Amino acid sequence: MDTTSMQMTEALIEGDTRLLAALAYGESSTANDSSEIGGIAYSVVNRCRAWGGKTISALKSSDPNYAYAWDGSNARFNRLINASNATIKADVGMSLAVSWAIAALNGKGQDPSNGGLWWDGLDFKTNYNNHPKVRDGFKFGNPAHNIFNVQEKKRLVIVR
């Protein structure tokens, strides 16, 4: 994504745009990989759309465990959420996150998540036994997505 082609005005780096950008930046690695940041931003927006068009703020309120970066303990999330627009524009990773947030919220460009609703970072492997997705049960949609080589945790659900 070409961040120089996006005009980031004061209005664009506020509200749900800022929250989504901070989340994508905070959940991504320090490599500031454009596809990783974009994939996270699109996954969040895809999840909001799947939940009946929730806003990013409404998603955070209804499912605070959806992302860990927004719990106040993630330095990268905190850095962007509190940064001035000038600081954001001067930082490559933060600028990428804002550009991807704008694109995802507006449904512009290619979705690097390929329609995904979730992502997981290294904490999925390092905190496997306590991870909410493991406690609740999960299954990979594609075995190739099991990049941490963890065991699926199936959950029996009886529908009456």
Secondary structure as GFF3:
##gff-version 3
##sequence-region A 1 160
A	DSSP	three_ten_helix	3	5	.	.	.	ID=ss1
A	DSSP	three_ten_helix	10	13	.	.	.	ID=ss2
A	DSSP	alpha_helix	15	27	.	.	.	ID=ss3
A	DSSP	alpha_helix	34	50	.	.	.	ID=ss4
A	DSSP	alpha_helix	56	62	.	.	.	ID=ss5
A	DSSP	three_ten_helix	64	66	.	.	.	ID=ss6
A	DSSP	three_ten_helix	69	71	.	.	.	ID=ss7
A	DSSP	alpha_helix	75	81	.	.	.	ID=ss8
A	DSSP	alpha_helix	85	90	.	.	.	ID=ss9
A	DSSP	alpha_helix	92	106	.	.	.	ID=ss10
A	DSSP	alpha_helix	123	126	.	.	.	ID=ss11
A	DSSP	three_ten_helix	128	130	.	.	.	ID=ss12
A	DSSP	alpha_helix	132	136	.	.	.	ID=ss13
A	DSSP	three_ten_helix	143	145	.	.	.	ID=ss14
###
